[in-house]
Amino acid sequence: SPVQAPKRINSTERGNASKIRLPRELFQSMSSRTAQVVVMVLNIKQLFMFKQETNRKEHVLDNTVVGITVGDTRVTGLRDPVQLTFTHGQLPHGVLPHAHCFPHVSFAGQGGGWNTSGCVTQLGDKGTVCSCDHLTFFTLLLSSTLDRSTARALMVIANVGCGVTVVFSVFSIVFYIFLRCTYKKFKSDETIQINMALHMNLISSVFLLNLTFLFNNWISSMSQPGLCKGLGGFMHYCLLCCFTWMALEGCHLYLLFVKVLGTYIRHYLVKLCIIGWGFPALVVIVAGSIGSYGKYSIQSIDDQPIFSLCWIRPEHVMVHYITNCGYFGLIFLFNTVIFGVVAWKNYRLQSTRAAKENRKAWKVGLMAVGLFCLLGATWSLAFLTYGNTSVPTRYLFTILNSLQGIFIFIWLVVLYYPKKEETTGSSSHIIRNDKTTTVSQG
């Protein structure tokens, strides 16, 4: 804590402590007067002024911050830099240290923010040297990054998978048109029409998201900031539309299967479309008004750029945490609860239905599992892609989500393609015949 006397920094082995080297130039400029040299080694667990400036992907090494002052003057522009050697053990694969300074700090609780201005980082086997041309508060921030080969492999998988999803999204839309034009029940059954319309809206948002991603890397390489901002905002809009339609699918499943009383909602599908396509637009407009969109660079473990995307800018990372992570987290929690309720209710119905109806109960379960796995569970893997141990999860997340179009197409064919001598054609009709609820477009 600040009231304690200075101590040895982060010693991992006896006789192998961290150290500080002050340049001769610093003392030569003060040869005509006496100045007190103060070195503070702070544990910042309880110091809010430092903690508030780091994000979730960066951690202060051992919660240690080193402050150096000489007299009461501000020292900047040193030709021979100050060197701080932070000793540490072998860092895990994918973790990169960066020297950071806190140039304007006040113990009243206001800080100027961590940055790398005037500092150079030199990596070693068991230590990192921070060379800075000024005196202030210094620390070593550890950030999780990808090595170049892994990042490029993930990008190739994502591009190929997104291309496949675009193709199969088109197949899904063609399949829907084929059913509407060929089979009478897809024209006359209002419940099936609403179900299929919901699925088509979700597929359309998935199609737009994957198509935008395919063009993103190419457009971001162009020197047109305005175009990149627009594309970043549109890609964010498509992602939020996907999440919103996932939530609407869950709400519809609740009304269709769980709610026991009859439900009539006037202009039901129109209202869903206003929410599904309109709410994300409001979020993107607000985020764009504060300059959230622009070029986002993906860097390798050696701190070199690998490729860039038009997306949410790094300095607006809170927009990503709130509108993407937080928003999807709530939706996934909601859909998980709905899935559990539907599974429980379906289990109870199976014990009371006639044998003929029991043979078709599997479609109800498949509908619920499809919504849970295809429209939520794969995206939830993003919460597990944190830290240096998440490379396999990153591969799994990239593969499953980039191939989402195939999964949805197969799911639609299994659920809706009419079988021989089958009069229902979908699990929604089974549910409707059970008379648990009726959702009408009005």
ABEGO torsion letter per residue (X at the ends): XAABBBBBBGBABBGBBBBBBBBAAAAAAAAABBBBBBBBBBBAAABAAAAAABBAABBBBGGBBBBBBBEABBBBGBABBBBBBBBBBBBBBGBBBBBBBBABBBAAGBBAEBBABGBBBBBBAABBBBBBABBBBBBBBBBBBBBAAAAAAAAAAAAAAAAAAAAAAAAAAAAAAAAAAABAAAAABAAAAAAAAAAAAAAAAAAAAAAAAAAAAAAAABBBAAAAAAAAAAAAAAAAAAAAAAAAAAAAAAAAAABABBBBBBGAAAAAAAAAAAAAAAAAAAAAAAGABEBBBBBBAAGBBABBBBBBBAAAAAAAAAAAAAAAAAAAAAAAAAAAAAAAAAAAAAAABBAAAAAAAAAAAAAAAAAAAAAAAAAAAAAAABEAAAAAAAAAAAAAAAAAAAAAAAAAAAAABBBBGBAAGBAAAAAAAAGABBBBAX
